[in-house]
Amino acid sequence: MTATEKRWRINRPDEQLVKELQDGLKISSITAKILVARGFKTVEAARAFLMIDEKAIHDPFQLYGMKEAVQRINKAIQNNEKILVYGDYDADGITSTTVMKTVLQDLGANVSHLIPNRFTDGYGPSERLFRQAFDEGYQLIITVDNGIAGNHEVQIAKDLGMDVIVTDHHEPGNTLPPADVIIHPRHPEGHYPFGELAGVGVAFKVAHALYGEFPKHLLEIVAIGTIADLVPLLDENRYLVKAGIEALQNSTRPAIRALCKVSGINQQEINEDTIGFSFGPRLNALGRLGDAAPGVDFLMSQDIAEATLMANYLNEQNKERQAIVTEITNQAIAMVENDDEIGNSQVLVIAEEGWNPGVVGIVASRLVEKYYRPTIILSIDVEKGTAKGSARSIEGFHMYNELSKNREILPAFGGHPMAAGMTLAMEDVDELRFRLDQQARECLTEEDLIPVLEVDIPLKVEEIDIEAIEEVRILAPFGTSFAKPTYAIEDASIQSMRKIGANEDHLKLQIVSNNHELDAVGFHKGYLVDELTYGIKVSFAGDLQINEWNGRKKPQLMLQDVKTDEWQLFDLRGIRQVARWLQTIPLEEVTFIAFREATISYYESLIPNEIHEFSENISNANCCSYVVILDLPHNVQMLESLLNRVNPNRIYAHFYIPDSHYFDGMPTREQFVWYYSFLRKRQTFHLRQHLTDLAKHKGWSREMLIFMTQVFFELGFVTIENGLAKIVDNPPKKDLTSAKIYQERSQQMDLEQTLLYAPYKDLREWFDLRLNGQAVSEEEQ
């Protein structure tokens, strides 16, 4: 059994609905299953989703306050008022600022932009920066991707005599800021049909209203911010991103071409993954390490040399960000592993002086991935006496609600079920850890602490081909609320598997089911070669891709997880070098068992674990579920007893035996007769002097002659003294098979044939019968 580290939750789409969509839309079963899994129940709804176009865009004037915002902005343009676009330091904020500044410049406004520094002014409106804007003569501030929570700062701006238009998409509080206009898709007095726009989406709606027509030239910027901010890719967002990706693929904007170059991206192949994993992180790196404002100049640049220079800077900043994240992550992991107070807590609360607060959220996510526990990473500022950081959670632990129970030690915090940010006094960090640990122990079960793998689509291997995989792209873009599907192939078999890569840390295997084959690759899963065996049913989960090599295309499953509920037999027979097979065994999870004391003596210096000698006291209570059977038992009943008592999930069969009789075989009756006649004629025979010569003369093994002599001795046919065999006159009449040594050899040979030399398939069947309770003992036959 391979114990996956995750709980699989497999969605099983209604087969009748799948068939209806497949027939009605003329699509593959895979595409139809994805649509059904995503909640589409009619051909019409699915068709509308697939054929989404500009009609999905709602009238921007449906947003509450849009008419007033346009009037105030046009007035500022006409009067040549100084306008400040006030953004945020992440990719959504940078793109939002770019969109708003672009439309204002296009309309002839006197406009500048400002993005607060995360480290000096923090997130959102800053009183210091608003006062500075007043001193510099700005008369209108337009916030983008922030402002909805800036009640105090907006009031300051108003008191100073400036007008403020807030455009934002974050959750509105109970009291809205006293801005002149607030543009928000979920404005409490509004009725906009789609409330999940990103900050850049809201800015785009304002641009649409100001231009008086749909601004296609800004779609590429909107796509970047929308994907980077992880808003649901549904409704308007879906069209904005889909059309934006097409625009990016054909963009002449210097910044996009420069980003492609430093990212190693073919511009014609830009997709949502390109944006999410290449463009977004580079833009985010600016604000995580310092000043994000140059990101706007970069996106708006018209000079390719200037854009290339800036793209290289973004790239270097991103590399630095990655290095910082890695360093802090390693430090945090070391603290979890070496500090029992931290490591034993159900909620990981880790704080350290000097950690970059701009990346602690990423570090928290890394630790959740590693430990699957709610995690808070805090940066301590000794001068201020504060700890500031980010939290990431797991299912079952509502981070915002649990933090809310500790308001008296959390003067500033905010967030939602899966993530949060906070600031607290540094001396309260330990108290927060203690409280959250207690809270987690009350609400989290053992099962809650096992990560979940959501599997959207169970597939049969025969459904998978190149055309079906390519067709799935019609469902793109994938993202939040419309994630790229995870597929499962259940109860298939492994036809071949091997480790690949320079360090052999990756896995390549071939899956077979119903006589259909599929290649699969698992990066960093080479260890599974030592955990999977042939001849069992295995389930695989992952993503379907197309592997192209030398002009030939083949479907390929990129593995995320593998599991089997079957017991497994690992064949270690005949491998004499202990080091070769010992490294393939999880030593901390196995029990080594031997049936003979000599085996224990032989292996105790070679195996680091204790070796248990089989006894009637052995059971699954004092054994692991994985067992290594080091040697052959004395009889079948002993091995059957072991299996019955332990019921192992994995059996590593070594079956060491120092002297095998199997290939020598059992002497025939004719051989016994000849040898006895030979001894009777000689009357005496000196074994030490002449046995080897006799063996050569007859072409028999010396060991076989020794065995026959021992049988004759036990039956009383000969006497042996000082190496001299002497025939007995008038010996008792006994059958050869009545000799105990004969019976033991016969039994040993049967055991060797059954256990040591049987083909793997036959050996597995032998174990399978007994582990499934179907074996019939010899006494019952």
C-alpha positions in Angstrom: 0.0 0.0 0.0 1.3 3.5 -0.9 0.1 5.9 1.7 -0.5 9.1 -0.2 0.0 12.2 1.9 -3.3 13.6 0.7 -7.0 13.0 1.0 -8.5 12.6 -2.5 -11.9 14.1 -3.1 -13.0 13.0 -6.5 -15.8 14.8 -8.2 -17.8 12.4 -10.4 -19.8 14.4 -13.0 -23.3 13.2 -13.9 -22.8 10.8 -16.9 -26.1 11.7 -18.5 -25.2 15.4 -18.4 -21.8 14.7 -19.8 -23.3 12.8 -22.7 -25.8 15.6 -23.4 -23.0 18.3 -23.5 -20.8 16.0 -25.6 -23.4 15.4 -28.2 -24.9 18.9 -28.1 -21.6 20.7 -28.4 -19.7 18.1 -30.5 -16.9 18.0 -27.9 -14.8 15.2 -26.3 -15.9 13.4 -23.2 -13.0 15.1 -21.3 -14.1 18.6 -22.2 -17.8 17.7 -21.4 -16.8 16.3 -18.0 -14.9 19.5 -17.1 -17.9 21.6 -18.0 -20.3 19.5 -15.9 -17.8 19.4 -13.0 -17.7 23.2 -13.2 -21.5 23.4 -12.8 -22.8 23.7 -16.3 -26.1 21.8 -16.6 -27.4 22.8 -20.0 -26.0 22.9 -23.5 -27.0 26.5 -23.8 -25.2 27.6 -20.7 -22.1 25.8 -21.7 -22.2 27.2 -25.2 -22.6 30.8 -23.9 -19.5 30.2 -21.7 -17.4 28.8 -24.6 -18.5 31.5 -27.0 -18.0 34.5 -24.6 -17.4 37.8 -26.4 -17.5 41.5 -25.8 -21.2 41.2 -25.0 -20.2 39.9 -21.6 -19.0 43.4 -20.7 -21.4 45.4 -18.7 -22.1 49.1 -19.2 -19.6 50.9 -17.0 -22.3 53.4 -16.0 -24.1 50.6 -14.2 -21.4 51.1 -11.5 -22.7 53.3 -8.7 -21.2 56.8 -8.9 -19.7 56.4 -12.4 -21.5 59.4 -13.9 -20.3 61.6 -11.1 -16.8 60.3 -11.4 -16.6 61.0 -15.1 -18.0 64.5 -14.7 -15.5 65.3 -11.9 -12.5 63.9 -13.9 -13.6 65.7 -17.1 -13.9 68.9 -15.1 -10.3 68.5 -13.8 -9.0 67.9 -17.3 -10.8 71.0 -18.7 -9.5 73.1 -15.8 -6.0 71.6 -16.1 -6.1 70.6 -12.4 -3.3 68.5 -11.2 -4.5 64.9 -10.8 -2.7 62.2 -8.7 -3.4 58.5 -9.4 -2.7 56.8 -6.1 -2.0 53.1 -6.5 -0.9 50.0 -4.6 2.5 48.2 -4.7 1.4 44.8 -6.1 0.8 43.8 -9.7 -2.8 44.6 -9.5 -2.0 48.1 -8.2 0.7 48.7 -10.7 -1.6 47.7 -13.6 -4.5 49.7 -12.2 -2.3 52.8 -12.0 -1.1 52.2 -15.5 -4.7 51.9 -16.9 -5.9 55.0 -15.1 -2.9 57.1 -15.9 -3.1 56.0 -19.6 -6.6 57.1 -20.1 -6.1 60.4 -18.3 -3.0 61.2 -20.4 -4.9 60.2 -23.6 -7.6 62.8 -22.6 -5.0 65.5 -22.0 -5.0 65.5 -18.2 -2.2 66.9 -16.1 -1.6 63.7 -14.3 1.1 62.0 -12.2 1.1 58.7 -10.2 2.2 57.7 -6.8 2.5 54.3 -5.1 3.2 54.1 -1.4 6.3 52.2 -0.3 5.3 49.1 1.7 8.0 49.7 4.3 7.6 53.4 5.0 4.0 54.1 4.4 2.3 50.7 4.3 -0.8 49.7 2.4 -3.5 52.1 1.2 -4.0 55.8 1.7 -1.2 57.5 3.7 -1.9 60.7 5.6 1.7 61.8 5.0 1.5 61.2 1.2 -1.9 62.9 1.0 -0.5 66.0 2.8 2.5 65.9 0.5 0.2 65.8 -2.5 -1.6 68.9 -1.2 1.7 70.7 -0.8 2.6 69.8 -4.4 -0.6 71.4 -5.7 -2.8 68.4 -6.5 -6.5 69.1 -6.5 -7.9 65.6 -7.3 -6.7 62.2 -6.0 -7.9 59.1 -7.7 -7.1 55.9 -5.8 -6.9 52.6 -7.6 -6.9 49.2 -6.0 -7.1 50.8 -2.6 -8.9 53.5 -0.6 -12.1 51.8 0.5 -10.7 51.5 4.0 -8.9 54.8 4.1 -11.6 56.7 6.0 -9.2 58.9 8.1 -6.8 59.7 5.3 -9.6 60.6 2.8 -11.1 62.9 5.4 -7.7 64.6 5.8 -7.6 65.1 2.0 -11.0 66.6 2.1 -10.2 68.9 5.0 -7.2 70.1 3.0 -9.5 71.0 0.1 -8.7 68.2 -2.3 -11.3 66.0 -4.0 -11.0 62.3 -3.8 -12.4 59.6 -6.1 -11.9 56.1 -4.7 -11.8 53.1 -7.1 -11.3 49.8 -5.3 -12.5 46.2 -5.1 -11.6 45.2 -1.6 -14.3 44.5 0.9 -16.1 47.7 2.0 -16.4 48.3 5.7 -19.5 49.3 7.6 -18.6 52.9 7.2 -17.4 54.2 3.8 -14.7 56.8 3.4 -16.0 60.4 2.9 -14.8 60.5 -0.8 -16.5 62.6 -3.4 -17.2 59.5 -5.4 -16.6 55.8 -4.7 -16.5 53.4 -7.6 -16.8 49.8 -6.3 -18.4 46.8 -7.9 -20.0 45.9 -4.5 -21.0 49.4 -3.4 -23.7 48.9 -0.8 -26.0 51.4 -2.8 -25.1 50.0 -6.2 -26.5 47.1 -8.2 -23.7 46.2 -10.5 -24.2 42.7 -12.0 -20.7 41.4 -11.3 -18.9 42.1 -8.0 -15.6 40.3 -8.5 -13.6 42.7 -10.6 -9.9 43.2 -9.7 -8.6 46.6 -8.9 -7.4 46.9 -12.5 -10.9 45.8 -13.7 -12.5 48.7 -11.8 -9.9 51.1 -13.3 -10.7 49.7 -16.7 -14.4 50.4 -16.2 -13.6 54.0 -15.4 -11.4 54.2 -18.5 -14.3 52.7 -20.6 -16.6 55.4 -19.3 -14.1 58.2 -19.9 -13.2 57.1 -23.5 -16.8 56.5 -24.3 -15.9 53.3 -26.0 -14.4 49.9 -25.1 -10.6 50.5 -24.7 -9.2 47.4 -26.4 -5.7 48.8 -26.2 -5.7 48.4 -22.4 -6.8 44.7 -22.4 -3.3 43.4 -22.2 -2.6 45.4 -19.0 -6.0 44.3 -17.5 -5.2 40.7 -18.1 -2.0 40.9 -16.2 -3.5 42.5 -13.1 -6.6 40.4 -13.1 -4.7 37.1 -13.2 -2.1 38.3 -10.7 -4.7 39.3 -8.2 -6.4 35.9 -8.2 -9.9 37.1 -8.7 -12.5 34.7 -10.1 -12.1 34.2 -13.9 -15.8 34.3 -14.5 -18.2 36.7 -16.2 -16.4 40.0 -17.2 -13.1 38.8 -15.8 -13.1 35.8 -18.0 -13.6 37.9 -21.2 -11.2 40.6 -20.1 -8.5 37.9 -19.5 -9.3 35.9 -22.6 -9.2 38.9 -24.9 -6.3 40.3 -22.9 -4.2 37.2 -23.6 -4.9 37.5 -27.3 -3.8 41.1 -27.1 -0.6 40.1 -25.3 0.2 37.6 -27.9 0.1 40.3 -30.6 1.3 43.2 -28.5 3.7 45.8 -29.8 4.1 47.3 -26.3 7.8 47.5 -25.5 7.3 46.3 -21.9 5.5 43.1 -23.0 8.3 42.3 -25.5 10.9 43.0 -22.9 9.1 40.8 -20.3 8.9 38.0 -22.8 12.6 38.2 -23.5 13.8 38.2 -19.8 11.3 35.4 -19.0 12.3 33.2 -21.9 8.7 33.3 -23.2 7.6 33.0 -26.8 5.2 35.9 -27.1 2.8 33.9 -29.4 2.5 31.3 -26.6 1.6 33.7 -23.8 -1.2 32.2 -21.6 -2.6 32.5 -18.1 0.4 30.5 -16.7 2.8 32.9 -18.3 1.1 35.8 -16.6 0.7 34.1 -13.3 4.2 32.6 -13.0 6.4 34.9 -15.1 4.9 38.4 -15.5 3.0 38.8 -12.2 5.9 37.8 -9.9 8.3 40.2 -11.6 6.0 43.1 -11.2 5.2 42.1 -7.6 8.9 41.9 -6.8 9.2 45.7 -7.0 6.8 46.3 -4.2 8.0 43.4 -2.1 11.6 44.8 -2.0 11.2 48.5 -2.4 9.5 51.1 -4.6 6.8 49.9 -7.0 6.2 53.2 -8.8 8.7 52.5 -11.6 6.6 49.5 -12.6 4.0 52.0 -14.1 6.7 53.8 -16.1 7.9 50.4 -17.3 4.5 49.3 -18.6 3.8 52.7 -20.2 7.3 53.0 -21.8 7.4 53.6 -25.6 11.1 52.9 -25.9 12.3 49.3 -26.3 15.8 50.1 -25.0 14.3 51.7 -21.9 11.8 48.9 -21.4 14.5 46.2 -21.8 16.7 47.9 -19.2 13.7 48.0 -16.8 12.7 44.4 -17.5 16.2 43.3 -16.6 15.9 45.2 -13.4 12.5 43.5 -12.6 14.2 40.2 -13.4 17.0 40.9 -10.9 14.6 42.1 -8.3 12.6 38.9 -8.7 15.7 36.8 -8.4 16.6 38.7 -5.2 13.0 38.2 -3.9 13.3 34.4 -4.6 16.6 34.2 -2.8 15.1 36.1 0.2 12.0 33.8 0.2 14.3 30.7 0.2 16.5 32.0 3.0 13.6 32.9 5.2 11.8 29.7 4.4 14.8 27.6 5.4 15.2 29.6 8.6 11.5 29.1 9.4 11.7 25.4 8.7 14.7 25.1 11.0 12.8 26.8 13.8 9.9 24.4 13.3 12.2 21.3 13.3 14.4 22.4 16.3 12.0 24.3 18.6 9.4 22.0 20.2 7.2 24.8 21.3 6.9 26.0 17.7 7.0 22.6 16.0 4.4 20.9 18.2 1.8 23.7 17.8 -1.2 23.0 15.6 -0.8 26.6 14.3 2.7 27.5 13.3 3.5 31.0 14.5 7.1 31.9 13.6 8.7 35.3 14.2 12.2 36.7 13.7 13.8 40.0 13.7 14.7 41.6 10.3 12.6 39.3 8.0 11.4 41.1 5.0 7.7 41.8 5.6 7.1 42.0 1.9 7.7 38.2 1.4 6.4 36.7 4.6 3.1 35.8 3.0 4.9 33.7 0.4 6.9 32.0 3.1 3.7 31.2 5.0 2.3 29.6 1.9 5.5 27.5 1.6 5.2 26.2 5.1 1.5 25.4 4.7 2.5 23.3 1.7 5.2 21.5 3.7 3.4 21.0 7.0 -0.2 21.5 6.1 -0.9 23.5 9.2 -2.2 27.1 9.6 0.9 29.3 9.5 1.7 32.9 10.5 5.1 34.4 9.6 6.0 37.6 11.4 8.8 40.1 11.0 9.9 41.7 14.3 10.8 45.4 14.4 12.7 45.8 17.7 12.7 49.6 17.5 9.0 49.8 17.1 8.4 46.8 19.4 6.1 45.2 16.8 5.7 42.0 14.9 4.1 42.4 11.5 3.3 39.6 9.1 0.9 37.4 7.1 -1.1 34.2 7.7 -2.2 31.4 5.5 -4.6 28.7 6.5 -6.1 25.3 5.7 -9.6 24.0 5.4 -11.4 23.9 8.7 -9.5 26.8 10.3 -11.2 30.1 9.5 -8.2 32.3 9.9 -10.0 35.6 10.2 -12.6 34.3 12.7 -9.9 32.6 14.8 -7.8 35.8 14.9 -10.9 37.8 15.8 -11.1 35.9 19.1 -7.8 37.5 20.1 -8.5 41.2 19.4 -7.1 42.4 22.7 -3.6 41.3 21.5 -4.2 42.1 17.8 -4.6 45.8 17.5 -4.5 45.6 13.7 -5.5 42.6 11.5 -7.7 41.8 8.6 -8.3 39.1 6.1 -10.6 36.2 5.2 -10.9 32.4 5.9 -7.6 31.4 4.2 -5.3 34.4 4.6 -4.8 37.4 6.8 -2.4 40.2 7.7 -1.7 41.5 11.2 0.5 43.7 13.4 0.9 43.0 17.2 3.3 43.7 20.0 6.4 41.6 19.8 6.0 40.4 23.3 2.6 38.9 22.5 3.8 36.5 19.8 4.2 33.6 22.2 0.8 34.3 23.7 -0.8 34.4 20.2 0.8 31.0 19.4 -0.5 29.5 22.6 -4.0 30.7 22.0 -4.2 29.7 18.4 -2.9 26.3 19.2 -5.6 25.8 21.8 -8.2 27.0 19.4 -7.0 24.7 16.6 -7.1 21.7 18.9 -10.7 22.4 19.5 -11.8 22.8 15.9 -9.3 20.7 13.8 -9.5 16.9 13.6 -6.7 14.5 12.6 -8.3 14.3 9.2 -8.4 18.1 8.9 -4.6 18.0 9.1 -4.3 15.8 6.0 -4.1 17.9 2.8 -6.8 17.5 0.3 -6.4 16.9 -3.4 -9.4 18.0 -5.3 -9.8 15.7 -8.3 -12.2 17.1 -10.9 -12.4 14.5 -13.5 -12.0 10.7 -13.3 -10.9 9.4 -16.7 -10.4 6.2 -18.5 -7.1 5.8 -20.4 -8.9 5.1 -23.6 -10.5 8.6 -23.5 -7.2 10.3 -23.7 -5.7 11.4 -27.0 -3.9 14.4 -28.5 -7.1 15.9 -30.0 -9.0 15.7 -26.7 -6.1 17.4 -24.7 -5.8 20.1 -27.3 -9.5 20.7 -27.3 -9.5 21.4 -23.5 -7.8 24.7 -24.3 -11.1 26.1 -25.6 -12.1 26.3 -21.9 -9.1 28.6 -21.1 -8.3 30.8 -19.4 -8.1 28.8 -16.2 -7.6 30.4 -12.8 -9.4 31.3 -9.6 -13.0 29.8 -9.5 -12.2 28.1 -12.8 -9.1 26.2 -12.0 -7.1 24.0 -14.4 -8.6 20.6 -13.9 -7.0 17.8 -12.0 -7.6 14.4 -13.6 -7.6 10.9 -12.0 -7.0 7.6 -13.6 -8.3 4.9 -11.2 -7.3 1.3 -10.8 -4.8 1.1 -13.6 -1.7 -1.0 -13.7 2.0 -0.2 -14.1 3.5 -1.6 -17.2 7.0 -0.1 -16.6 8.6 2.4 -14.3 12.1 3.9 -13.8 13.9 6.8 -12.2 15.1 9.5 -14.6 17.1 12.7 -14.4 20.7 13.3 -13.6 20.1 12.5 -9.9 17.4 10.0 -10.6 14.9 12.0 -8.6 12.2 12.0 -11.2 9.8 9.3 -12.3 8.8 7.9 -15.7 6.2 5.2 -16.0 3.8 3.7 -18.4 0.2 3.2 -17.2 -2.0 0.5 -18.8 -5.8 0.0 -18.4 -8.1 -2.0 -20.6 -5.2 -2.6 -23.1 -4.7 1.1 -23.5 -1.4 2.7 -22.5 -0.4 6.2 -21.2 2.9 7.7 -20.4 3.3 9.5 -17.0 6.0 11.7 -15.6 6.4 12.7 -11.9 8.9 15.5 -11.2 10.7 14.9 -7.8 8.8 11.6 -7.5 11.6 9.2 -8.3 11.2 7.8 -4.8 7.9 6.1 -5.9 9.9 3.5 -7.8 10.8 2.1 -4.4 7.2 2.4 -3.2 5.2 0.9 -6.1 5.2 -2.7 -7.4 3.8 -4.4 -10.5 0.6 -6.4 -10.5 -1.5 -4.1 -8.4 -4.2 -1.6 -9.1 -2.9 2.0 -8.7 -4.7 5.4 -9.1 -2.9 8.4 -10.5 -3.8 12.1 -10.3 -2.4 14.9 -12.3 -2.6 17.2 -15.4 -2.8 16.0 -19.0 -0.2 17.5 -21.3 1.2 16.8 -24.8 4.8 15.6 -25.0 6.4 16.4 -28.3 9.7 14.8 -29.2 11.3 14.6 -32.7 8.1 15.8 -34.3 6.0 13.1 -32.6 3.2 14.0 -30.1 2.0 11.8 -27.3 -0.4 12.3 -24.4 1.3 12.5 -21.0 0.1 12.6 -17.5 2.1 15.0 -15.2 1.7 13.3 -11.8 0.6 15.2 -8.7 -0.2 12.2 -6.6 -0.3 8.4 -6.6 -2.2 6.0 -4.3 -3.1 2.4 -4.0 -5.2 0.6 -1.4 -3.7 -2.8 -2.2 -0.9 -4.5 -0.2 2.4 -4.7 -2.0 5.1 -7.3 -2.4 8.7 -6.0 -3.0 11.0 -8.7 -4.4 14.4 -8.6 -2.7 15.2 -12.2 -3.4 18.7 -13.0 -4.6 20.2 -9.6 -3.9 23.2 -10.5 -1.8 24.5 -7.0 -1.3 22.5 -5.7 1.6 23.3 -2.0 0.8 21.6 -2.4 -2.6 18.2 -3.2 -1.2 18.4 -1.5 2.2 18.4 2.0 0.7 15.1 1.3 -0.9 13.3 0.6 2.4 11.8 3.2 4.7 13.8 2.1 7.7 11.7 4.1 10.2 8.5 2.3 9.0 9.5 -1.3 8.8 10.0 -4.3 11.1 12.7 -6.8 10.2 11.8 -10.4 10.9 13.8 -13.6 10.8 12.9 -17.2 11.5 16.4 -18.4 12.4 18.9 -17.3 15.0 21.7 -17.7 12.5 20.1 -15.2 10.2 20.0 -12.6 13.0 23.7 -13.2 13.8 24.5 -12.8 10.1 22.6 -9.6 9.5 22.7 -7.7 12.9 25.9 -5.9 11.9 24.6 -5.1 8.4 21.1 -3.7 9.3 20.8 -0.6 11.5 17.3 -1.7 12.9 16.6 -4.4 15.5 15.8 -7.8 13.9 12.9 -9.6 15.5 12.9 -13.4 15.7 9.5 -14.9 14.8 7.6 -16.1 17.8 4.0 -16.7 18.8 4.0 -13.3 20.6 4.5 -11.4 17.4 1.5 -9.3 16.3 0.5 -6.1 14.5 0.6 -4.4 17.9 4.4 -4.7 18.1 5.2 -4.7 14.4 5.0 -2.0 11.7 2.6 -2.4 8.8 5.7 -2.9 6.6 7.7 -6.0 7.2 11.0 -7.3 5.8 11.1 -11.1 5.8 14.8 -11.8 6.0 14.9 -15.6 5.6 12.9 -18.7 4.8 10.7 -20.1 7.5 11.1 -23.7 8.7 7.7 -24.5 7.3 4.8 -22.8 5.5 2.7 -22.7 8.7 5.2 -20.4 10.4 4.9 -17.9 7.5 1.1 -18.2 7.4 1.1 -17.5 11.2 3.2 -14.4 10.7 0.9 -13.0 8.0 -2.2 -13.8 10.1 -0.8 -12.0 13.1 0.7 -8.9 11.4 -1.4 -8.5 8.3 1.2 -6.3 6.7 0.5 -3.6 4.0 3.9 -4.1 2.5 6.1 -7.2 2.4 9.8 -7.0 1.5 10.7 -10.6 0.7 14.4 -11.4 0.9 14.3 -15.1 1.9 18.0 -15.4 2.5 19.2 -19.0 2.8 22.9 -19.9 3.2 22.6 -23.4 1.6 20.0 -23.9 -1.0 19.2 -27.5 -2.0 16.8 -26.5 -4.8 19.1 -26.8 -7.7 20.9 -29.9 -6.3 17.5 -31.5 -6.3 16.5 -34.7 -4.4 18.5 -37.9 -5.3 16.4 -40.4 -7.3 15.6 -43.8 -5.9 17.9 -45.3 -8.5 20.8 -43.1 -7.2 20.1 -44.2 -3.6 20.0 -47.9 -4.8 23.3 -47.6 -6.7 25.1 -45.8 -3.8 23.8 -48.4 -1.2 25.0 -51.2 -3.5 28.3 -49.5 -3.8 28.7 -49.3 -0.1 27.6 -53.0 0.5 30.3 -54.2 -2.0 33.0 -52.1 -0.3 31.6 -52.8 3.3 33.6 -49.7 4.4 34.1 -46.4 2.7 36.4 -43.6 3.9 34.3 -40.5 3.2 37.0 -37.9 3.8 39.5 -39.5 1.5 37.3 -40.8 -1.4 33.9 -39.0 -1.4 35.2 -36.2 -3.7 36.6 -38.8 -6.2 33.4 -40.7 -6.2 31.4 -37.6 -6.9 33.6 -36.8 -9.9 33.3 -40.3 -11.1 29.5 -40.3 -11.0 29.1 -36.7 -12.0 27.1 -36.1 -8.8 27.7 -33.3 -6.3 29.6 -34.0 -3.2 26.8 -32.5 -1.1 24.3 -35.0 -2.6 26.5 -37.9 -1.6 26.8 -36.5 1.9 23.0 -36.2 2.1 22.5 -39.8 1.0 25.0 -41.0 3.5 23.2 -39.1 6.3 19.9 -40.7 5.2 21.5 -44.2 5.4 22.9 -43.3 8.8 19.6 -42.1 10.2 17.8 -45.2 8.9 20.4 -47.5 10.5 21.8 -48.7 7.1 25.4 -47.5 7.9 27.5 -46.4 10.8 29.9 -43.5 10.6 32.9 -43.1 12.8 35.9 -40.8 12.3 34.8 -40.3 8.6 34.5 -44.0 7.9 31.1 -45.3 6.7 30.5 -49.0 7.5 27.6 -51.0 6.2 25.3 -52.5 8.8 24.5 -56.2 8.5 20.8 -57.0 8.5 19.6 -53.4 8.6 16.0 -52.6 9.6 13.6 -52.3 6.7 12.6 -48.7 6.4 11.5 -46.5 3.5 13.9 -43.7 2.5 11.1 -41.1 3.0 10.8 -42.0 6.6 14.1 -40.4 7.4 13.6 -37.0 9.1 16.5 -35.5 7.2 14.9 -36.7 4.0 11.6 -35.1 4.9 13.3 -31.8 6.0 15.2 -31.6 2.7 12.0 -32.3 0.7 10.1 -29.7 2.7 13.0 -27.2 2.3 12.9 -27.8 -1.5 9.2 -27.2 -1.6 9.6 -24.0 0.4 12.4 -22.8 -1.9 10.3 -23.6 -5.0 7.3 -21.8 -3.6 8.9 -18.8 -2.0 12.5 -18.4 -3.2 12.5 -19.4 -6.9 8.8 -18.9 -7.9 8.2 -16.1 -10.5 7.1 -12.8 -8.9 3.5 -13.3 -10.1 3.2 -16.7 -8.5 4.7 -15.5 -5.3 2.3 -12.6 -5.1 -0.6 -14.9 -5.7 0.6 -17.2 -2.9 0.7 -14.2 -0.5 -2.5 -12.8 -1.8 -4.4 -16.0 -1.0 -3.3 -15.9 2.6 -3.6 -12.2 3.2 -7.2 -12.3 1.9 -8.1 -15.2 4.2 -8.5 -17.7 1.4 -5.6 -20.0 2.2 -6.3 -23.6 3.3 -3.8 -25.1 5.6 -2.3 -28.5 4.9 -4.1 -29.9 8.0 -7.5 -29.0 6.4 -6.7 -30.5 3.0 
